[in-house]
Amino acid sequence: MKIASMRVYADILANAARNGWNYTPQSIVSGSNRHFEEMSLQLIEAGYEIVPVGARPYCNQLNKQAGG
């Protein structure tokens, strides 16, 4: 999720640069964080669950099928 957000935000910055816009490094970091948060909220609202990298969510139904 974070990588996808960073890629989209990089595209946004590249388009802005092509149009002559310049941002301070602090603005870029702040904007990147804000973009990630907004993208996360949109996905959550659409019904997705954001989990940390390496997390192993528990699924009762899958564990029953696997014999657990």
C-alpha positions as CSV (number, residue, x, y, z in Angstrom):
1,M,0.0,0.0,0.0
2,K,2.8,2.4,1.0
3,I,4.7,1.7,-2.2
4,A,1.7,2.1,-4.4
5,S,0.9,5.4,-2.7
6,M,4.5,6.6,-3.2
7,R,4.4,5.7,-6.9
8,V,1.2,7.6,-7.5
9,Y,2.5,10.6,-5.5
10,A,5.8,10.5,-7.6
11,D,3.7,10.7,-10.8
12,I,1.8,13.6,-9.3
13,L,5.0,15.4,-8.5
14,A,6.5,14.6,-11.9
15,N,3.4,16.1,-13.6
16,A,3.6,19.2,-11.4
17,A,7.4,19.6,-12.2
18,R,6.6,19.4,-15.9
19,N,4.2,22.3,-15.4
20,G,6.8,24.4,-13.6
21,W,5.7,23.8,-10.0
22,N,8.4,23.5,-7.4
23,Y,8.0,22.1,-3.9
24,T,10.3,22.2,-0.8
25,P,11.6,18.9,0.5
26,Q,9.4,19.4,3.6
27,S,6.3,19.9,1.4
28,I,7.1,16.8,-0.5
29,V,7.4,14.7,2.7
30,S,4.2,16.2,4.1
31,G,2.3,15.7,0.9
32,S,3.5,12.1,0.6
33,N,2.3,11.3,4.1
34,R,-1.0,13.1,3.4
35,H,-1.5,11.2,0.1
36,F,-0.9,7.8,1.9
37,E,-3.4,8.6,4.6
38,E,-6.0,9.8,2.1
39,M,-5.5,6.8,-0.1
40,S,-5.8,4.5,2.9
41,L,-9.0,6.1,4.0
42,Q,-10.5,5.8,0.5
43,L,-9.6,2.1,0.3
44,I,-11.0,1.4,3.8
45,E,-14.2,3.2,2.8
46,A,-14.4,1.0,-0.3
47,G,-14.3,-2.1,1.9
48,Y,-10.6,-3.0,2.0
49,E,-8.6,-3.7,5.1
50,I,-5.1,-2.2,5.4
51,V,-2.7,-4.6,7.2
52,P,1.0,-4.2,8.1
53,V,3.6,-5.9,5.9
54,G,4.2,-9.5,7.0
55,A,0.9,-9.6,9.0
56,R,-0.9,-13.0,8.9
57,P,-4.6,-12.2,9.3
58,Y,-6.6,-15.0,10.9
59,C,-9.4,-16.5,8.9
60,N,-11.6,-19.0,10.7
61,Q,-13.0,-20.5,7.5
62,L,-9.6,-21.1,5.9
63,N,-8.2,-22.6,9.1
64,K,-11.1,-25.1,9.1
65,Q,-10.4,-26.1,5.5
66,A,-6.7,-26.6,6.3
67,G,-7.5,-28.9,9.2
68,G,-6.7,-26.3,11.8
